[in-house]
Amino acid sequence: MKRKILKNIEWGILICTIILVAIGLVALTSATQNSDYEELKRQIMWVIISIPVIIIIIFIDYDFIAKISPILYGIIIALLIGVLFTEPINGATSWFNIGSVSLQPAEFAKIICILMLSLVITKIQKNGKDEISRIPKLAIVLVTFLVPTLLIIKQPDYGTAMAFAVALVFILFVAGIKKRYIIGAIILVIIAVPLLYFFVLPEHAKTRIDVFLNPDLDPRGAGYNVIQSKLAIGAGQLLGMGLFKGNQTQLGFLYPKTTDFIFSLISEEMGFIVASAVIILYVVLITKAIYVAKTAKDDLGSYIAIGIARSIFLPYGRKYWNDYGAFANNGNSITICKLWRKLFIK
């Protein structure tokens, strides 16, 4: 039994994860040297905790985890409601603070909702694959999706809500939903996006979108951090400035360097080669996750795998593409960047 489980492990995913964790911890060491390594210690603690959790989950059949997902779903809905009554942090009520530990229910909801959606769709399709395209059955899936998503929007956390929407699209696509729904959804998005932008989104959300697309609109305000991150990436050149020696990182221009702009720190201090290796590792990780989805023993496993593949792709892919242009800011790496783009962007 144990030998069979070990044989079926996708070792490529595990190896990529270990390498990425190692690079992250090295980068965090540099990022936290002026704060007594507090965040590094916390990160190491969670890595240590995660090891037995991973081992336990490997030996539990995902069918069992999916079966208890309705209970987990109910718990996470209660937590998403409860977190709305906490004190806002940076304008959002997204965290429970328990002593020195902060817990964000939306992060747990990402996985639990993928499990729940996969289970619901699998049960719907017991009487045939086409059942998912029937309006009443599709409405059940959409309600399952909308309840946590609307609660997350209420926090507000639009990025995580968008991640939920993309996960739903990926799972429904793999589930074989009819093309007319896909085309209809695309048309609806095309119509809804400008309406949401002009009439629904609060002003600060519009500003974030505008500055994300063009940081130079507000170089000393909302666009400042993105501009500094690009300067850091460009300064790294091919081999980097060396650990603990990055100008933007160590002089306080890069903020928050331990979270949103950790990739910029890696690029500045470790250089283009290591930064490119990080992106390649994520490409391999996503590719392996999609392969697992394609070769899963049943539909439930396939839906769970593709939903998790989305979880890897969306947050990191957007960030790295945003920072891509900064590589071209120095002459030593512009040729490599053009080659990179030809290889990965058709």
Secondary structure, DSSP 8 states (H G I E B T S, - for coil): -HHHHHHHS-HHHHHHHHHHHHHHHHHHHHHTGGGTTHHHHHHHHHHHHHHHHHHHHHTS-HHHHHHTHHHHHHHHHHHHHHGGGS--BTTB---EEETTEEE-HHHHHHHHHHHHHHHHHHHHGGG-GGGGGSHHHHHHHHHHHHHHHHHHHHTT-HHHHHHHHHHHHHHHHHHT--HHHHHHHHHHHHHHHHHHHHHTS-HHHHHHHHHHH-GGGSTTTTTHHHHHHHHHHHHHTTT-S-TT--HHHHTT-STTTTTTTHHHHHHHHHHHHHHHHHHHHHHHHHHHHHHHHHH-SSHHHHHHHHHHHHHHHHHHHHHHHHHHHHHTTSTTTHHHHHHHHHHH--
